[in-house]
Amino acid sequence: MSKIIISCDEATTISDKKQYVEASLWERMKMSYHMLFCKHCRVYDEQNSIITKAIKKNITVDSFLDKKLSTEEKSKLQEKIDINM
């Protein structure tokens, strides 16, 4: 029985691995058992899933390549940098 009981740290690590389809069946089973009793890890896993889905849906490398700041945006950014220095 002690082989199935894991810490919150291990559960979050498994949750992260699960998002990249790297978690084994045994790891997913241990995480599921842990989440029966741990609300915090359930919330972490749900939020992790939501973030991963949003990233897969909305972000592509091409969307970053076409982004450039306008002259006005550059000026505003420079002003913020100067104020904080």
C-alpha positions as CSV (number, residue, x, y, z in Angstrom):
1,M,0.0,0.0,0.0
2,S,2.9,2.4,0.7
3,K,4.0,2.1,-2.9
4,I,0.8,3.9,-4.1
5,I,0.9,6.7,-1.5
6,I,2.8,9.7,-2.9
7,S,3.6,13.3,-1.8
8,C,2.1,16.4,-3.3
9,D,5.5,17.1,-4.9
10,E,5.5,13.8,-6.7
11,A,1.8,14.3,-7.7
12,T,2.5,17.7,-9.3
13,T,5.6,16.2,-11.1
14,I,3.4,13.4,-12.5
15,S,0.7,16.0,-13.5
16,D,3.4,17.9,-15.4
17,K,4.6,14.7,-17.1
18,K,1.0,13.8,-17.9
19,Q,0.6,17.0,-19.9
20,Y,3.4,15.9,-22.2
21,V,2.2,12.3,-22.4
22,E,5.3,11.1,-20.5
23,A,3.6,9.7,-17.4
24,S,3.4,5.9,-17.1
25,L,0.2,4.1,-16.3
26,W,1.5,3.4,-12.8
27,E,2.3,7.0,-12.2
28,R,-1.1,8.1,-13.4
29,M,-2.8,5.6,-11.1
30,K,-0.7,6.8,-8.1
31,M,-1.7,10.4,-8.9
32,S,-5.4,9.5,-9.2
33,Y,-5.3,7.8,-5.8
34,H,-3.5,10.9,-4.3
35,M,-6.0,13.3,-5.8
36,L,-8.9,11.4,-4.2
37,F,-7.7,12.9,-0.9
38,C,-5.8,16.0,-1.9
39,K,-7.9,19.0,-3.1
40,H,-4.9,21.1,-3.8
41,C,-3.4,18.6,-6.3
42,R,-6.7,18.2,-8.0
43,V,-6.9,22.0,-8.6
44,Y,-3.3,22.0,-9.8
45,D,-4.0,19.2,-12.2
46,E,-7.1,21.0,-13.6
47,Q,-5.3,24.3,-14.0
48,N,-2.4,22.5,-15.6
49,S,-4.7,20.9,-18.1
50,I,-6.5,24.2,-18.9
51,I,-3.2,26.0,-19.5
52,T,-1.9,23.2,-21.7
53,K,-5.1,23.2,-23.8
54,A,-5.0,27.0,-24.2
55,I,-1.4,26.9,-25.3
56,K,-1.9,24.2,-27.8
57,K,-5.0,25.9,-29.2
58,N,-3.8,29.5,-29.5
59,I,0.0,29.7,-29.8
60,T,2.1,28.7,-32.7
61,V,5.7,29.6,-33.6
62,D,4.5,31.6,-36.6
63,S,2.3,33.8,-34.5
64,F,5.5,35.0,-32.7
65,L,7.5,35.6,-35.9
66,D,5.1,38.2,-37.3
67,K,4.9,40.2,-34.1
68,K,6.7,43.6,-34.1
69,L,6.2,46.6,-31.9
70,S,5.1,49.8,-33.5
71,T,7.1,52.9,-32.9
72,E,4.6,54.2,-30.4
73,E,4.6,50.8,-28.5
74,K,8.4,50.9,-28.4
75,S,8.4,54.5,-27.0
76,K,5.9,53.5,-24.2
77,L,7.9,50.5,-23.3
78,Q,11.1,52.5,-23.2
79,E,9.4,55.1,-20.9
80,K,8.4,52.3,-18.5
81,I,11.9,50.9,-18.5
82,D,13.4,54.4,-17.8
83,I,10.9,55.0,-15.0
84,N,11.8,51.7,-13.3
85,M,15.6,52.3,-13.5
